[in-house]
Amino acid sequence: MNTLERVLTFLQDLRSHLDGTGDMPEPRTLAEFALQRLTPMDLDLCINIVETELVLWEESGLHVRPALHPYVSERIGVYTLDDEEIGRFLGYPECCVEYFLEGHVRFDHDLDNVVVVTEGFVPCSPTCRRARQVHLLEFDADPEPYRRLEGRIRTRLEKLGVLSYHSAYRGFYEVHVPEVRGHPP
C-alpha cells in the first residue's frame, strides 16, 4: 500500500469511527488529533482531496507520489505532531527520518543529476534506494511530466475549493538540479 492509499484508508476509517461503524484508526495519536480538528464536512473534503491526488497520480504513471495537500496535512497533524511518528505514518524510510531528526530539514545535497522528490520530503541522499522504492524520490528524472501532473492536481483541487496552503508548502513536487559551474541552480 502506498502512502496516499494509507492516508486515504486512515481518513476513511476515521469517517467510519465518527459514524459509529468502525474502530479508532491507528496511529491513535494522529486519529485523536484529527478528531479534534475535523468536522464531518472537513473529513469528507480531506477524503476527496486524497482520492483526487491518488487517482491523478496513478493515471500519470509517474514514479514519485505528490505531496499530501496541506489542507489534509494540517488537519491530521503532519506539521504539529511527533516528527518520527509522522515520518513512519507517511512511509518515509527510517534512514531518511533519522537524517531529518539530525537537523536536515531541507534538501541539502550536491547533485550530479536532476532529482524529483515529494514536496517537503528530505531524503538522506539524492539516490536513496529506500526512498525510491516507496515513491518519494526519482533521480536522473525528467521534471516536465511532474510539472504537468502538478498543474492537473492543482486545477482539480481548486474545483473542490481547496485553497488553503501551509507557509512552507510550495507545491506537490520539488525539482532539484545540479549546480552549473559558476551559476547556482
PyMOL commands that set and color helices and strands:
alter all, ss='L'
color gray80, all
select helices_A, chain A and resi 3-19+28-37+40-60+70-76+83-89+94-101+129-133+143-159
alter helices_A, ss='H'
color red, helices_A
select strands_A, chain A and resi 115-118+137-139+173-176
alter strands_A, ss='S'
color yellow, strands_A
deselect
rebuild
show_as cartoon
